[in-house]
Amino acid sequence: MKKKLYKEEVKEKMRNFDEWFTDHYTAIIIVIIVFVLIPAYFILGKYRLESDRSKLMQKWNDGIHAECGGKYEYQQMIAGQSWTSYVYRCDKCGYVESFPYQMEFYDPEKD
């Protein structure tokens, strides 16, 4: 008898939960988006940006070309509709490298 009552209680609670969930599923989805997905996007984006900065500074190497030891000299700026690239040439070997910033004035802490 007790088992039957227990099963009925469980069924009733599940039915109540199903009704509650169908009434509130939109709110649950909004809460998940606002409190889980959006913060995760910004946190992961921050780490990605820091990684990009460190790769950029490693590539710049204080203006010294890593392979031959020559100094990068500014050549030109190339601009598109939504991007800008600064071109540098090694004074020893002539290797050309482009950067998204004018590297002599770039401060990764400000960006």
N, C-alpha and C positions, 0 to 999 in steps of 0.2 A: 504494500500500500504506500509506504514512504517513497519507494523508488518511482512509483507512478506519479505521485505529487511532485517529486523533484524534477522529473522529466517535463511535466506540465509547466512548472515554474521556469525551467530553462527555455522551453519553447516560447513562453510568454515574454521573457526577457529578450530573446532574440527577435521576436516580432516587434517589440517596442524599440529595440535598437535599429532594426530595418526602417521603421517609420521615421525615427529620429534622423537617421543617416540620409534618407531620401529628402527630408525636409531641409537638411543643412549641408548637403554635399558641395554646393557652390561656395559656401563660406569656408568649408574645409580646404577646398582647392585654392581659394584666395589666400588663406593663411599660409599654406605651404609655399605658394609663390612668393609672398611678401617676406616671410621669416626664414625661408630656407634657400630658395633658388636665387633670389636677388642678392643677398649677402654673399653667397658662394661665388656668384659671378664676379663681384667686386674684389673679393679676397683672392681668387685665382688670377684675376686680371692684374692685381698689384704685383703678385709674384712673377708673372710673365713679363711685366714692364721692367722690373728690377733685373731679370735675366737678360732682357734685350739691352739694357743700359750697360751691364757688365760686358756683354759680347762686343758692344760698340766701342767701349773704352779699351778693351783688349785689342780690337782691330786697329784703333787709332795709335796705341802704343806710344803716347806722348809725342806724336808726330814723327816717329822713327819707323822706317820700313823694316819689318822683322827679318826679311830674308837677306838683304844686303847691307843694312845699317844706314842707308841714306835717309835724308830728311824729306818729309812730304812738303811740297810747295803748292799753295793754292793756285788753281788754274782757272776755273770758271764755275758759274752757277747755272744749272739747267732747271727750268721751271715748267711744270705742266699745269693743268687746270686745278688739280687738287694735291700736288706734291712739289717738292723742291729737293734738288740733289746738288751737293757741293762736290766738285771734282778736284782731287789732289793728285800730283805726279811726284814720284820719287826722283830726287835730283841725281842719284847715282845710276840707277838702272832704267829709269823711265817708266816704271810700273804705274798704272793709273788705278786709283781707288776712288769710289764715291761714298759720301756720307750724307745722312739726312740733316745734319747741322753743320754750321761753319765751326769746325772743331777747335780752332784757336780760342773761341769765345764760349764754347759749350761747357756748362756746369751741370753735371748730372744731378746735383742736389736740388737745383731749381726746377728741373723738368718734372 
